[in-house]
Amino acid sequence: MTDFETLRALADEGNEKAADKLADLADERSDLDTLNDLLDEGNDRAGEHLTRRAAATKDLRELQRISDAGYEEATEVLNTLL
């Protein structure tokens, strides 16, 4: 089992530290599918990474999606860009 698979399994069991590490690893790999899955699961670290990426490109639609998923910092960034 790879580190990624191990982290995913632990995250699926509710281990928040593993989920945060998984989000970091997914960000390093530019694995947006995993980041989006983690965001949907309420992972703040994934929201942080996705918000940073969307803010860098001023992707208002993506920031709105992240905000709608409950990540408040995306709302703050979105408000500064509007």
N, C-alpha and C positions, 0 to 999 in steps of 0.2 A: 504494500500500500504506500503510495507517495505521500509526501507531507501535505500536499493539497487535499488529497482524499481523506487523510486522517483529520485534518482541520475541518473539512466539510462534515465528516461524520460526527465530530465533537460538537460542532455548531448546531447540527441537526438535533443533538441531544440537549441543547439549551446552554451549552458552555459559551458564555459571553466573551471570554478572553480568546477562545479559539475563533469565534466569529469575527472579532476585531482583527486578529492575525490573518484570517482568511481574506478579509476585505483589503488589508494591506498587500497581501500577496496578489490578489486579483488586480489591484490597481497597478502594481509593478508589471504585471503581465498584460495590462490593458484589456482585461477580461471583463467587458462591460456587462455581459450576461450574468455572471456571478455577482457583480456589484449590484445590478438591478434586482436580482433575487434577494440578496441580503437587505437591500433597502425595503423591499416589499415585506420582509420579515421584521422590519423595525430596527435594523442595525444602523446606529448613528455614524459609525466609522465609514460605512459605505456611503451614507448621505454626505459626509464630509468630502470624500473623494469625488463623488459625482458632482457635488456643488462646485468644487474647485475647478473641475474640468469644464463644466458649463459656464462658469463665470469667466474663465480664460478666453472663451470664444464668444462670450456675450449671447449665449443660446437661451433666450428668454423662454422659449417653449419648454426646454428641458428643465430649466430652473422652476418653472411653474409645476411641472410633473413631479419634481422632487419635493417641492413645497406641499403639493397635494398629498404626497405620501406621508406627510407629517414631520418632515425635517425642517424645523423653524429657521435655521440659519439660511436655508435656500430662500425663504421668504424675505429675510433681511437683505440678502444680496440682490434679489429681484427688485425690491423696493428702491435700492440705491441706483439701479440701472434704468429705472423708469422715469 
